[in-house]
Amino acid sequence: MTPKRKARLALSILCEPGDPRLPGLLAAHTPVELVEAISADRRLGADPWPSSWTHRAQSLDHRLAKAERLADAAGLRWVVPGDRGWPDGLQDLDHVEPLHGATGAPLGLWVRGTGTLADVSATSVAVVGARDCTPYGAESASEIAADAAAAGVTVVSGAAFGIDASAHRGALAMGRATVAVLACDAATAYPRAHAALLSRIAESGLIVSEQPPGQVPTKARFLSRNRLIAGLAGGTVVVEARRRSGSLNTLHWADRLGRPTMAVPGPVTSQQSGGTHQAVRDGKAVLVTGGPDVLSELAGIGAAEPESVATSSTEYDQLPPPARRALDALTWRGATSARDVATAADLAPHDVAKALALLARHGLAERSTDGWLLVRRADLA
């Protein structure tokens, strides 16, 4: 590891990533100079170093060795500004006022998975929202993510319960890469229940964190992490958020960065959509109702609706009506029995059997021990 790269890693250990003092310090001094000054407790200005920085410096060599050892064991890569894989859009964070005590481009990013971060996130959208989402919100997030992924747009989110997980799964269902940005280190499966999901993400996409290996998530780190989600993505969509939801923090970062900000409406009586409705009322977000709206916003103001959405016949359109109704009765979330499909689709038992068999032949649904599962989208050209 070169001295410059190691100095950036050392700074991420000495200082909490996202500390609003770092952009100014890095503008005036090199990372190597800063590490040497902090380690020697030598002032570079009128103010002394924070005691937490100098305290960590006393065991810096041990902390560095531990971080490198854990990174090697987990297959993590340390990417810094200037690397070919560094997303240049992150540098915009150096010019944004602090929000909840954090700002600035990351000192570097730990990356796990396939591909380079710059390439994967070159055309991307963040899809975030409530952890305690409704089935409507989960379905909306999955559909938007699937539409974006099918159009070649990488979905970026935080791998949390609820909307985040639905967005990642929607992209994965299309066989496309997705990026998960964590508030802990990139080697830790957090939340633990999403260990399998994070493994799937790493197989085709990337897991990203600015936290050194061995670090745990905290409330402040979740808020600081949100700026990275907004900074990596070309625009941000919030699907369900209460008025004080942390996902609105990501929307605020995107707004400050001048990136497209979007919100999905929900029922006017739903508390989970109170924050998204307020964002639209305040002019902080454009109302979007699905993937085509999102893609148009990403393309720019006044962009024409994607031709495939406007004019192309989809596989869904070509299915006979009974098969379309049976397909509508299936979900991504779990298996549905043939009897329940028949009830939801208002089909006779022999008609639903024929419809499900047709969907299976087209690779749109498959039978499991518990019933029928939706496998692939049919409403894409």
Backbone torsions as a table, in degrees:
resi	resn	phi	psi	omega
1	MET	NA	129.7	-178.3
2	THR	-67.3	158.1	179.4
3	PRO	-56.5	-38.6	-179.0
4	LYS	-65.6	-44.7	-179.5
5	ARG	-65.6	-41.8	-179.8
6	LYS	-66.8	-35.0	178.5
7	ALA	-65.6	-39.3	177.6
8	ARG	-65.7	-38.7	176.0
9	LEU	-64.4	-42.5	179.1
10	ALA	-61.4	-41.7	178.9
11	LEU	-63.1	-36.6	180.0
12	SER	-68.4	-19.6	176.3
13	ILE	-88.1	-40.2	-179.4
14	LEU	-71.3	-40.0	-174.6
15	CYS	-116.6	142.2	175.9
16	GLU	-64.1	121.8	178.0
17	PRO	-52.9	137.6	-177.3
18	GLY	92.2	-0.9	178.5
19	ASP	-58.7	125.5	-175.3
20	PRO	-65.7	-10.2	177.3
21	ARG	-79.8	-20.1	-172.5
22	LEU	-67.6	-42.6	-178.9
23	PRO	-56.0	-42.9	179.3
24	GLY	-67.0	-40.9	179.3
25	LEU	-64.5	-41.8	-179.0
26	LEU	-72.4	-22.4	176.3
27	ALA	-74.1	-25.1	-176.6
28	ALA	-103.5	-20.8	-175.3
29	HIS	-140.1	155.5	176.0
30	THR	-77.9	157.3	176.1
31	PRO	-56.0	-38.1	179.8
32	VAL	-62.8	-44.6	179.3
33	GLU	-61.9	-40.7	-179.1
34	LEU	-66.0	-44.7	179.9
35	VAL	-62.3	-43.6	179.6
36	GLU	-63.2	-41.4	-178.8
37	ALA	-68.8	-42.2	179.5
38	ILE	-65.9	-42.9	-178.9
39	SER	-62.8	-35.4	179.8
40	ALA	-90.9	0.6	-175.8
41	ASP	52.7	42.8	179.9
42	ARG	-104.5	121.0	-177.0
43	ARG	-66.4	144.3	172.0
44	LEU	-111.2	3.0	178.5
45	GLY	-157.6	-161.9	-177.0
46	ALA	-74.4	-29.4	-174.2
47	ASP	-92.2	145.0	175.4
48	PRO	-74.2	162.5	176.8
49	TRP	-71.3	148.3	174.5
50	PRO	-57.1	141.0	-176.7
51	SER	-60.6	-31.2	179.5
52	SER	-65.5	-33.6	179.8
53	TRP	-68.6	-47.9	-178.1
54	THR	-69.3	-30.7	177.0
55	HIS	-65.2	-45.9	179.1
56	ARG	-65.4	-30.6	-178.6
57	ALA	-63.4	-24.7	-178.6
58	GLN	-65.6	-24.8	178.9
59	SER	-122.4	30.4	-174.0
60	LEU	-60.8	-44.5	-177.9
61	ASP	-59.4	-43.0	179.1
62	HIS	-64.6	-43.3	-179.2
63	ARG	-64.8	-39.9	178.3
64	LEU	-63.8	-46.6	-179.1
65	ALA	-61.6	-41.0	179.3
66	LYS	-64.5	-44.0	-179.8
67	ALA	-62.1	-43.8	-179.7
68	GLU	-66.8	-37.1	179.0
69	ARG	-66.2	-45.1	179.2
70	LEU	-65.8	-37.7	179.8
71	ALA	-64.4	-43.5	178.9
72	ASP	-61.8	-41.9	-178.2
73	ALA	-66.2	-31.9	-177.2
74	ALA	-95.7	-4.0	-179.0
75	GLY	72.4	34.9	179.9
76	LEU	-88.1	148.1	176.0
77	ARG	-115.5	138.0	179.0
78	TRP	-98.1	112.8	-177.5
79	VAL	-110.4	132.5	-177.0
80	VAL	-129.1	163.2	176.4
81	PRO	-53.9	136.4	-177.3
82	GLY	102.2	-22.0	175.5
83	ASP	-70.7	154.1	179.0
84	ARG	-63.1	-29.7	-178.3
85	GLY	-88.4	7.4	-177.4
86	TRP	-84.4	127.3	177.7
87	PRO	-75.1	114.8	-175.9
88	ASP	-62.9	-26.1	-179.1
89	GLY	-62.2	-20.3	178.5
90	LEU	-66.5	-26.0	-178.6
91	GLN	-65.9	-18.9	177.0
92	ASP	-60.3	-23.8	-178.7
93	LEU	-66.1	-21.0	178.5
94	ASP	-69.4	-13.6	-174.9
95	HIS	-112.5	17.5	-178.2
96	VAL	-112.2	137.4	178.0
97	GLU	-63.0	149.0	-179.1
98	PRO	-59.0	147.3	175.7
99	LEU	-133.5	120.3	-176.4
100	HIS	54.5	39.9	173.0
101	GLY	78.2	16.6	-179.6
102	ALA	-139.2	149.8	171.2
103	THR	-172.9	-178.2	175.5
104	GLY	91.4	149.6	174.2
105	ALA	-66.0	148.9	179.3
106	PRO	-65.8	149.5	176.1
107	LEU	-64.0	-30.0	178.5
108	GLY	179.8	172.7	-179.6
109	LEU	-133.3	135.9	171.2
110	TRP	-87.0	130.1	-173.7
111	VAL	-126.7	135.4	175.0
112	ARG	-129.8	130.6	179.0
113	GLY	133.5	-160.3	-175.6
114	THR	-107.6	153.1	178.6
115	GLY	82.2	175.3	177.3
116	THR	-103.9	143.7	-175.3
117	LEU	-62.1	-39.5	-179.8
118	ALA	-61.4	-43.2	-178.5
119	ASP	-70.6	-44.6	-176.4
120	VAL	-65.4	-36.9	-176.1
121	SER	-96.5	6.4	-176.3
122	ALA	-57.3	-42.4	174.9
123	THR	-122.5	106.2	-170.1
124	SER	-150.0	162.8	175.5
125	VAL	-142.9	139.2	175.7
126	ALA	-90.0	131.8	175.8
127	VAL	-122.7	111.2	-174.8
128	VAL	-134.3	169.1	178.5
129	GLY	168.7	-162.6	-171.2
130	ALA	-68.3	143.3	172.1
131	ARG	-72.0	-41.6	-179.7
132	ASP	-91.4	58.3	-174.8
133	CYS	-76.6	164.9	175.2
134	THR	-91.7	166.0	174.5
135	PRO	-56.6	-36.2	176.6
136	TYR	-60.4	-44.9	-179.7
137	GLY	-65.7	-42.9	179.7
138	ALA	-61.6	-43.1	179.9
139	GLU	-66.2	-40.9	179.7
140	SER	-62.9	-44.0	179.8
141	ALA	-63.4	-43.1	179.1
142	SER	-63.0	-42.7	-178.5
143	GLU	-65.7	-44.1	179.5
144	ILE	-63.2	-44.4	179.9
145	ALA	-63.6	-41.2	179.5
146	ALA	-64.4	-42.9	177.3
147	ASP	-60.9	-45.0	-179.8
148	ALA	-63.1	-46.5	-178.9
149	ALA	-62.1	-41.7	179.6
150	ALA	-63.4	-27.2	178.6
151	ALA	-87.7	4.5	178.9
152	GLY	86.7	14.6	179.9
153	VAL	-98.8	125.7	179.8
154	THR	-75.3	134.1	178.1
155	VAL	-91.8	127.1	178.3
156	VAL	-112.4	133.3	177.1
157	SER	-156.7	-171.5	-172.1
158	GLY	-109.8	7.1	176.5
159	ALA	63.3	17.0	178.5
160	ALA	-78.6	172.5	174.2
161	PHE	-62.8	162.1	173.2
162	GLY	80.7	-127.7	-173.3
163	ILE	-60.8	-43.5	-178.7
164	ASP	-56.2	-51.3	-178.6
165	ALA	-62.4	-40.0	178.8
166	SER	-62.6	-38.9	179.4
167	ALA	-65.7	-46.4	178.2
168	HIS	-60.1	-42.9	-177.6
169	ARG	-67.8	-35.1	177.3
170	GLY	-62.3	-40.8	177.7
171	ALA	-68.7	-42.6	-179.5
172	LEU	-65.2	-32.6	179.2
173	ALA	-63.1	-24.6	177.8
174	MET	-91.0	3.7	179.4
175	GLY	72.7	25.2	-177.4
176	ARG	-113.0	159.3	179.4
177	ALA	-71.3	149.1	173.8
178	THR	-140.1	156.3	-176.5
179	VAL	-117.8	126.9	176.3
180	ALA	-108.9	124.0	179.5
181	VAL	-106.5	119.6	-172.5
182	LEU	-103.3	155.8	176.4
183	ALA	-91.5	-11.0	173.0
184	CYS	-105.7	-166.6	178.3
185	ASP	-73.5	161.0	-174.2
186	ALA	-74.1	-8.4	-179.7
187	ALA	-92.0	-14.1	-174.8
188	THR	-94.4	132.9	175.0
189	ALA	-80.7	104.4	179.6
190	TYR	-135.6	126.4	-3.1
191	PRO	-68.2	156.0	-174.9
192	ARG	-58.3	-33.9	-179.0
193	ALA	-65.0	-14.7	-179.2
194	HIS	-100.6	21.0	-179.7
195	ALA	-58.9	-44.1	180.0
196	ALA	-66.7	-40.6	178.9
197	LEU	-62.7	-44.5	179.7
198	LEU	-65.2	-34.2	176.3
199	SER	-64.8	-40.7	177.1
200	ARG	-64.4	-39.9	179.0
201	ILE	-61.8	-44.2	-177.7
202	ALA	-66.9	-25.7	-178.8
203	GLU	-66.8	-35.6	-177.3
204	SER	-121.9	-14.8	-178.1
205	GLY	-130.7	-140.4	-173.1
206	LEU	-140.4	146.2	168.8
207	ILE	-112.1	131.4	-169.7
208	VAL	-130.6	143.2	173.3
209	SER	-156.9	147.4	173.1
210	GLU	-94.0	-5.5	-179.1
211	GLN	-81.1	134.8	178.0
212	PRO	-60.8	153.2	177.7
213	PRO	-53.3	136.6	179.5
214	GLY	98.5	-4.8	-177.9
215	GLN	-87.8	145.4	-178.1
216	VAL	-103.7	158.4	179.6
217	PRO	-74.9	145.3	173.1
218	THR	-134.6	165.9	-179.8
219	LYS	-57.9	-43.8	-179.3
220	ALA	-64.0	-35.4	-179.1
221	ARG	-71.8	-30.1	174.7
222	PHE	-64.7	-43.9	180.0
223	LEU	-66.6	-39.8	178.0
224	SER	-66.8	-38.0	178.7
225	ARG	-60.1	-34.1	-176.6
226	ASN	-60.1	-31.3	179.7
227	ARG	-66.8	-30.1	178.8
228	LEU	-71.5	-39.6	177.2
229	ILE	-59.5	-47.3	179.8
230	ALA	-66.9	-37.1	-178.3
231	GLY	-71.4	-30.8	179.6
232	LEU	-77.6	-28.6	-172.1
233	ALA	-94.8	152.2	177.1
234	GLY	-78.3	-13.1	177.6
235	GLY	-170.0	165.4	-176.3
236	THR	-130.6	132.7	175.3
237	VAL	-115.3	129.4	174.2
238	VAL	-106.3	124.0	178.6
239	VAL	-113.7	107.6	-177.2
240	GLU	64.4	118.5	175.9
241	ALA	-158.6	130.9	173.9
242	ARG	-69.7	170.3	-175.1
243	ARG	-62.3	-26.6	179.5
244	ARG	-113.9	27.0	-177.5
245	SER	-70.5	142.7	176.4
246	GLY	-66.0	-24.7	-179.9
247	SER	-67.0	-24.5	175.1
248	LEU	-67.3	-24.5	175.1
249	ASN	-60.7	-39.8	176.7
250	THR	-63.9	-40.9	178.0
251	LEU	-61.9	-41.5	178.8
252	HIS	-62.8	-39.7	177.4
253	TRP	-62.9	-44.2	179.5
254	ALA	-61.7	-39.4	179.0
255	ASP	-63.4	-43.3	179.5
256	ARG	-66.4	-29.0	179.0
257	LEU	-82.7	-5.2	-179.4
258	GLY	76.1	21.2	178.8
259	ARG	-92.5	156.2	176.9
260	PRO	-56.9	134.2	178.7
261	THR	-122.1	130.4	-173.4
262	MET	-135.9	153.4	178.4
263	ALA	-141.5	141.2	179.1
264	VAL	-94.1	128.8	179.1
265	PRO	-74.8	153.9	175.3
266	GLY	-129.9	-174.8	175.2
267	PRO	-58.5	141.1	-177.3
268	VAL	-64.8	-18.0	179.7
269	THR	-91.6	-2.4	-174.3
270	SER	-88.2	121.2	176.2
271	GLN	-65.8	-29.9	179.9
272	GLN	-64.8	-20.2	179.5
273	SER	-105.9	5.6	-179.0
274	GLY	-59.5	-40.0	-179.8
275	GLY	-71.5	-37.5	178.7
276	THR	-68.0	-39.9	177.6
277	HIS	-62.9	-41.3	179.3
278	GLN	-65.5	-37.8	178.4
279	ALA	-62.1	-39.1	177.5
280	VAL	-68.1	-44.4	179.3
281	ARG	-60.0	-38.3	-177.8
282	ASP	-81.7	-1.5	-178.9
283	GLY	75.5	17.2	179.5
284	LYS	-87.6	-12.8	-178.3
285	ALA	-150.5	148.5	174.3
286	VAL	-89.6	136.6	179.3
287	LEU	-72.7	128.0	176.3
288	VAL	-128.9	146.2	-176.4
289	THR	-116.2	2.0	179.5
290	GLY	174.9	-176.6	-177.7
291	GLY	-56.9	-44.2	179.0
292	PRO	-57.6	-40.2	177.3
293	ASP	-62.5	-43.3	-178.7
294	VAL	-63.2	-45.6	-179.3
295	LEU	-63.2	-36.8	177.4
296	SER	-65.6	-41.0	178.9
297	GLU	-65.7	-38.9	179.1
298	LEU	-66.4	-32.4	-179.3
299	ALA	-71.8	-21.5	177.8
300	GLY	124.1	161.4	179.9
301	ILE	-62.3	131.2	178.0
302	GLY	82.9	3.5	-179.5
303	ALA	-66.3	144.3	-179.8
304	ALA	-71.2	151.8	176.0
305	GLU	-62.3	137.9	-178.6
306	PRO	-51.7	133.8	-175.5
307	GLU	-59.2	-36.2	-178.1
308	SER	-63.3	-33.6	179.5
309	VAL	-76.0	-37.3	-172.3
310	ALA	-78.2	-37.0	-167.8
311	THR	-125.7	-22.5	-170.4
312	SER	-80.5	141.4	173.4
313	SER	-80.2	135.7	-178.7
314	THR	-101.9	169.4	177.0
315	GLU	-61.2	-34.6	178.1
316	TYR	-60.7	-43.4	-179.4
317	ASP	-62.0	-28.8	-175.4
318	GLN	-87.0	-8.1	177.4
319	LEU	-75.9	149.2	174.3
320	PRO	-66.7	153.7	-175.7
321	PRO	-51.7	-43.0	179.4
322	PRO	-60.9	-38.2	-179.5
323	ALA	-68.7	-36.7	178.2
324	ARG	-64.2	-42.9	-178.9
325	ARG	-67.1	-37.5	176.9
326	ALA	-66.3	-39.5	178.8
327	LEU	-63.8	-39.8	179.2
328	ASP	-63.2	-24.6	-178.0
329	ALA	-82.7	-11.2	179.8
330	LEU	-91.4	156.6	-179.3
331	THR	-133.9	167.5	174.6
332	TRP	-79.5	-21.3	-164.9
333	ARG	-79.6	-27.2	-177.1
334	GLY	-174.9	170.2	-177.1
335	ALA	-74.1	146.4	178.2
336	THR	-122.0	130.6	-179.0
337	SER	-70.0	156.0	179.0
338	ALA	-60.4	-35.6	178.4
339	ARG	-63.7	-43.1	179.3
340	ASP	-67.8	-34.2	176.2
341	VAL	-64.1	-44.0	179.5
342	ALA	-60.8	-40.8	179.6
343	THR	-66.5	-47.5	-177.9
344	ALA	-66.8	-34.5	-176.8
345	ALA	-92.5	-4.7	-178.6
346	ASP	58.1	50.6	-179.2
347	LEU	-120.0	148.3	174.5
348	ALA	-70.0	153.4	-177.4
349	PRO	-52.6	-44.2	-178.7
350	HIS	-69.8	-30.8	178.0
351	ASP	-70.6	-39.6	-179.7
352	VAL	-69.7	-32.9	177.4
353	ALA	-64.0	-43.6	178.2
354	LYS	-65.2	-40.3	-178.4
355	ALA	-65.7	-44.0	-179.9
356	LEU	-66.6	-37.5	177.4
357	ALA	-63.8	-39.2	177.7
358	LEU	-64.5	-42.3	179.1
359	LEU	-63.9	-37.0	178.5
360	ALA	-66.2	-40.2	179.3
361	ARG	-64.9	-31.9	178.6
362	HIS	-83.1	-2.7	-179.7
363	GLY	73.0	22.4	-178.7
364	LEU	-95.3	-22.0	-179.7
365	ALA	-146.8	158.2	176.5
366	GLU	-143.1	153.7	-178.0
367	ARG	-93.3	136.0	174.9
368	SER	-119.2	-178.1	179.5
369	THR	-66.3	-23.6	-176.7
370	ASP	-100.2	-6.3	-177.9
371	GLY	146.5	-144.5	-175.9
372	TRP	-114.0	137.7	-178.3
373	LEU	-118.0	142.5	172.5
374	LEU	-75.0	130.2	-175.2
375	VAL	-110.3	-39.1	-171.8
376	ARG	-147.4	147.1	176.2
377	ARG	-68.0	142.9	177.3
378	ALA	-114.7	-10.0	-174.4
379	ASP	-97.0	29.3	176.1
380	LEU	-116.0	137.3	-177.7
381	ALA	-67.9	NA	NA
